[in-house]
Every structure is written in structure tokens, then in C-alpha cells.
């Protein structure tokens, strides 16, 4: 079983959300308003930083970023 950096078990299903690890996402309208530099980027959810924060690897970037789940939507 996978565990997060705090030793808590994690699964591919993010509880209480329709977003799962491996899903393709883009910034929502609210996300683009709050973080305009991310614009219309698309990427993949690669992990969970906290219950409300997801780790996303945007296309054409080398690193992942932590983004609030409310700022993301399915492609």
C-alpha cells in the first residue's frame, strides 16, 4: 500500500472528489483567475499533497506543482 510523506495510507481515489490520480486536468475558470500564469495548461494528477491540495505535472514542464482541487477540472 502506498503512503504519503506523513505515513498515512493513500489510494488512487481521492476521497470526496471526482478527481483521481492519473486523470488529465486543466485549470478551471476560478483557477485561471487566481493563477493567471498557469493559463490554459493541461496536465496529469500525480499525487496528493493534502486533502485539498493535489500534485499536478503540467505538460511541457519538468516539475510538479501543488494546486487546490477547486482550481482544477477534468479535460
JOZIHU-V431130 format. One record per pair of residues at least 12 apart in sequence whose ideal C-beta (glycine too) atoms are under 7 Angstrom apart, sorted by the first residue. I is the first residue (numbers start at 0). GAP is how many residues later the second one is. D is the distance in whole Angstrom. If there is no record, write none. Layout:
i=I gap=GAP d=D
i=I gap=GAP d=D
This chain:
i=3 gap=44 d=6
i=9 gap=38 d=6
i=13 gap=34 d=6
i=16 gap=52 d=6
i=18 gap=26 d=6
i=18 gap=35 d=7
i=18 gap=50 d=6
i=18 gap=53 d=6
i=19 gap=25 d=7
i=20 gap=24 d=5
i=20 gap=25 d=7
i=20 gap=26 d=7
i=21 gap=22 d=7
i=21 gap=23 d=7
i=22 gap=22 d=5
i=22 gap=51 d=6
i=23 gap=18 d=6
i=23 gap=20 d=6
i=23 gap=51 d=4
i=24 gap=18 d=6
i=24 gap=20 d=6
i=24 gap=31 d=6
i=24 gap=47 d=4
i=24 gap=48 d=6
i=24 gap=49 d=6
i=24 gap=50 d=6
i=25 gap=14 d=6
i=25 gap=15 d=7
i=25 gap=16 d=5
i=25 gap=47 d=6
i=25 gap=49 d=5
i=26 gap=13 d=7
i=26 gap=14 d=6
i=26 gap=44 d=6
i=26 gap=45 d=7
i=27 gap=43 d=6
i=27 gap=44 d=6
i=27 gap=45 d=4
i=29 gap=40 d=6
i=29 gap=41 d=6
i=30 gap=40 d=3
i=30 gap=41 d=6
i=33 gap=37 d=6
i=34 gap=36 d=7
i=40 gap=17 d=4
i=40 gap=18 d=7
i=41 gap=16 d=7
i=41 gap=17 d=6
i=41 gap=33 d=6
i=42 gap=13 d=5
i=42 gap=14 d=5
i=42 gap=15 d=4
i=42 gap=16 d=6
i=43 gap=12 d=7
i=43 gap=13 d=6
i=45 gap=18 d=6
i=48 gap=17 d=5
i=51 gap=16 d=6
i=51 gap=17 d=6
i=52 gap=13 d=5
i=52 gap=14 d=7
i=52 gap=15 d=6
i=53 gap=13 d=6
i=53 gap=15 d=5
i=53 gap=18 d=7
i=55 gap=16 d=7
